[in-house]
Amino acid sequence: MNAFETPVLEAKNIDKFFYNPTETQVLKKVSFTIKRGEFVSVVGKSGCGKSTLLYILSTMDTDYRGELSLDGELISGKSSDYLSKLRNEKIGFVFQFHYLLNEFSVLENVMIPGLKLGKYAREELEHRAIEKLRIFDMQDHAKKKANQLSGGQKQRVAIARALINDPLLIMGDEPTGNLDKKNSDIVYNKFKELAADFGQTMLIVTHDPEFAEGTDRIIEMEDGRVIRQ
Ligand SMILES: Nc1ncnc2c1ncn2[C@@H]1O[C@H](COP(=O)(O)OP(=O)(O)OP(=O)(O)O)[C@@H](O)[C@H]1O
């Protein structure tokens, strides 16, 4: 199997239980594969388990049953140090709230995951950060502090930040959830561009039916199960 055929992400029979105070199973035998270059959305009613699933897929929650592979490597059971390194190298995150650091400039914010990875020299990283900001038409704002931007601009910077290490996979939890229609459309169009122009693999949880309809594939969940994909 060559690198392009290796699935980016493979979930097999993922079960998740919470125990407070009684045992509840919130994910039930969730299985699917994300191929390279796919733009996939995860939808379903509130409480069906989308965020719980994303937390597991992103390697942040290791307390589950089943098997998870990233880029052909079985990662279930790996140590948290190992997973944290892998996450930084291979996954870019976009959340509902941008989590930019207000005391830092836009440029510095975009550079942060790159500094953590330690793969690029500072000058190269700055250059990369400008390039990523350019994709989102935010390069002219590079020197501003994050709190000088509008909500939509902050979210565009957050996506640029997610791209800084050229991740294998972008994962998003409601990336347009906190935006008005106009900004939500801008962010959505940027995701479409990333898929079309860069073949970026993306897995995005969304409540927005229009967003989901625009993706290559919709994974629909109900009561902890995948009911359609
Ligand atoms: N820490 C926890 N302890 C116990 N139950 C939890 C915990 N976190 C989530 N749950 C429960 O797990 C189920 C799935 O929650 P989850 O947040 O994954 O749903 P969701 O589909 O992302 O919902 P939303 O669309 O509202 O964000 C819900 O019934 C929720 O109450």
The ligand as a MOL file (V3000), in Angstrom:
LIG
                    3D

  0  0  0     0  0            999 V3000
M  V30 BEGIN CTAB
M  V30 COUNTS 31 33 0 0 0
M  V30 BEGIN ATOM
M  V30 1 N -17.5140 13.9570 31.1550 0
M  V30 2 C -18.7050 13.4040 30.9410 0
M  V30 3 N -19.2850 12.6520 31.8870 0
M  V30 4 C -20.4840 12.0630 31.6780 0
M  V30 5 N -21.1990 12.1710 30.5410 0
M  V30 6 C -20.6760 12.9190 29.5670 0
M  V30 7 C -19.4060 13.5840 29.7040 0
M  V30 8 N -19.1510 14.2580 28.5520 0
M  V30 9 C -20.2010 14.0400 27.7530 0
M  V30 10 N -21.1150 13.2320 28.3360 0
M  V30 11 C -22.3690 12.7480 27.7570 0
M  V30 12 O -22.0340 12.0550 26.5760 0
M  V30 13 C -23.0190 12.2810 25.5710 0
M  V30 14 C -22.3500 12.8030 24.3010 0
M  V30 15 O -21.8420 14.1110 24.5520 0
M  V30 16 P -21.0940 14.9540 23.4100 0
M  V30 17 O -20.6250 16.2220 24.0360 0
M  V30 18 O -20.0960 14.0830 22.7680 0
M  V30 19 O -22.2850 15.2240 22.4120 0
M  V30 20 P -22.3120 16.1600 21.1000 0
M  V30 21 O -22.9460 15.3400 20.0490 0
M  V30 22 O -20.9580 16.7040 20.8490 0
M  V30 23 O -23.2880 17.3100 21.5840 0
M  V30 24 P -23.3240 18.8620 21.1310 0
M  V30 25 O -23.7420 18.8540 19.7030 0
M  V30 26 O -24.3780 19.4370 22.0360 0
M  V30 27 O -21.9700 19.4380 21.3700 0
M  V30 28 C -24.0450 13.2340 26.1720 0
M  V30 29 O -25.1270 12.4850 26.6340 0
M  V30 30 C -23.2890 13.8600 27.3120 0
M  V30 31 O -24.1730 14.2290 28.3330 0
M  V30 END ATOM
M  V30 BEGIN BOND
M  V30 1 1 1 2
M  V30 2 1 2 3
M  V30 3 2 2 7
M  V30 4 2 3 4
M  V30 5 1 4 5
M  V30 6 2 5 6
M  V30 7 1 6 7
M  V30 8 1 6 10
M  V30 9 1 7 8
M  V30 10 2 8 9
M  V30 11 1 9 10
M  V30 12 1 10 11
M  V30 13 1 11 12
M  V30 14 1 11 30
M  V30 15 1 12 13
M  V30 16 1 13 14
M  V30 17 1 13 28
M  V30 18 1 14 15
M  V30 19 1 15 16
M  V30 20 2 16 17
M  V30 21 1 16 18
M  V30 22 1 16 19
M  V30 23 1 19 20
M  V30 24 2 20 21
M  V30 25 1 20 22
M  V30 26 1 20 23
M  V30 27 1 23 24
M  V30 28 2 24 25
M  V30 29 1 24 26
M  V30 30 1 24 27
M  V30 31 1 28 29
M  V30 32 1 28 30
M  V30 33 1 30 31
M  V30 END BOND
M  V30 END CTAB
M  END
